[in-house]
Amino acid sequence: MTKIGEYKGDGTWPFVATSEGDDIIVRDTHATWFGGTDDKSDNGMTASGISTRPPGIMGCALPMDIGNFAPTDGSPLRKMPWGTIVQVWAPNTNRIVRIQLIDLGPAKWACIENKAAIDLTQAAFQALGYSKAVGVIKVDYRIIGARKRFP
């Protein structure tokens, strides 16, 4: 049973989003990194039109249900405007980054495989105190002001 302020999407995703005030929060999940010249699966351009190639680019991708896009259909997260601020906390390093939403993802299969409900650019991943070699890290994140996008 879904509680008030809890968002499960179609119920097939491995995370739940909750509301707290004006924000949407995803707790006890994982993050992976994307972008840069050494990410062979990345074409260098985000869904928002921002290049992931310049060193130091800070941003994130969220698995938003935007409608008619199979990789993210049914996600607990609804479409939000590019540039929405996302605060990511890594409990193992106690570091926080505030970054902008710049891309769409991870896809459902990746979310299930890695338990990752957010992708971070390389610079954001490293700002949380991790090297790219780690690959997947534990995080919580808060989507600032996103509550208005949910029923």
Secondary structure, 3 states (H helix, E strand, C coil): CCCCCEECCCCCCCCCEEEECCEEEEEEEEEEEECCCCCCCCCCECCCCCECCCCCCCCEEECEECCCCHHHCCCCEECCCCCCEEEEEECCCCEEEEEEEEEECCCHHHHHHHCEEEEEEHHHHHHCCCCHHHCEEEEEEEECCHHHHCC
